[in-house]
């Protein structure tokens, strides 16, 4: 419908232009000769008025068939007006007979087959009637169609030439209109096919689970599929036009590898970057050149989120290492503990019985003290290697934390310049936990924070509830956060802080954080660690509200401890 309306508008527009030019020029010529020009005035005014009426009527038409009929009505009126003009300006001798040719050509805009021949035939009939009336003087009494000065043979010859011209123009314009119609239909079919193919390809790109992006020759992102938006947390509008290296924080060691020309073949690499919310993101990415007509126009990247996989692999390696170490160390600790206890007892007996000098007494005290400390370390390690079964029950973590804070406040009093700010949750934080084990977790994290602030500082302890996305589902978890303003943890040590016996303190067993991680892991939770050197550290203990939720988190692939 839109196409036929457009053609009708073109028909009306060309009519006004042609009438204005031809009749206007003829009007000026007739005025200079001093002849009467009422007919020209009337035709020009009628054409403008009819065009205005056509423009008003076409707004009320919506049916395609009615629009075609409306176009045919305009063509028929044009032929009648042209016939009147030709009759008024000399009949067969009129210079305006050429208007028939123009009308036959313009009428081909109406979408019907053999339009050219039909309109040409109509022109021949009208022109033939006009020629016969003029030739035989049938309208002499009317005063508006004077007899021709041509002989009958000349009149027939002129009529034959005009008729042949009408037929040739009608045939050619009709054939051309049919070819243009077929070409237009073929073009529309190809456009629809290309549109469907484009939509099909876009649906494929949008439906695949891998992230896909494209970049131009300058490395600026031009497309970003939904999987890429979900993995990175960025909307397309946030990354449109940005260099892809900045979005994915890819800065190779060799500067020349960062150039577009360097990516002339598919390359595969892992990149560690940040999501829009600041969390760590590990991507397995494949980059390849994007060609158009044999010329490289940019690049295309396909990537997959490997964060959970890498964390699980790391956790599995750590668990395997700890399992092997635990089996070996537990037996060795038992073997060491027995003679160590006997040795400590023997030294205490000797200390009482022997009358040694002051130096010997002091050395004996050091030996007993270190033996006792070594026994405590072995005991602590055995508790870590073989933790007792959890005594799970429904507890409000606000109350568990408050009871632990009583002891923590006493410990903070013995530290120089250390203060505590506690922000409990306004609502109850009920969860299935072993309260004794959780008190141990809170105590260890608080003492660890105190040790990180040797020159003083503030420990902020907050508790609350939040939702996490696990396998497409929203799960409620309880988070207890310990934030200190201490020295921070160097990035190189973040992967080691939960390993047994790893410590940066002058005195310490290195089992405190390892025990914390083990207890939280047994509860089905995980620990978040955020740290910046010189700005402090935040340990976030995340626990499921129920034991089943913890199992579900693990099976959905949620990492048991998460670094940010």
Secondary structure, 3 states (H helix, E strand, C coil): CHHHHHHHHHHHHHHHHHHHHHHHHHHHHHHHHCCCCHHHHHHHHHHHHHHHHHHHHHCCCCCHHHHHHHHHHHHHHHHHHHHHHHHHCCHHHCHHHHHHHHHHHHHCCCCCCCHHHHHHHHHHHHHHHHHHHHHCCCCCCCCCCCCCCCCHHHHHHHHHHHHHHHHHHHHHHHHHHHHHHHHHHHHHHHHHHHHHHHHHHHHHHHHCCCEEEEEECCCEEEEECHHHHHHHCCCHHHHCCCEHHHHCCCCCCCHHHHCHHHCCCCEEEEEEEECCCCCEEEEEEEEEEEEECCEEEEEEEEEEECHHHHHHHHHHHHHHHHHHHHHHHHHHHHHHHHHHHHHHHHHHHHHHHCCCCHHHHHHHHHHHHHHHHHHHHHHHHHHHHCCCCCCCEEEEHHHHHHHHHHHHHHHHHCCCCEEEEEECCCCCCEEEECHHHHHHHHHHHHHHHHHCCCCCEEEEEEEEEEEEEECCEEEEEEEEEEEECCCCCCHHHCCCCCCCCCCCCCCCCCCHHHHHHHHHHHCCCEEEEEEECCCEEEEEEEEECCHHHHHHHHHCCCCCEEEC
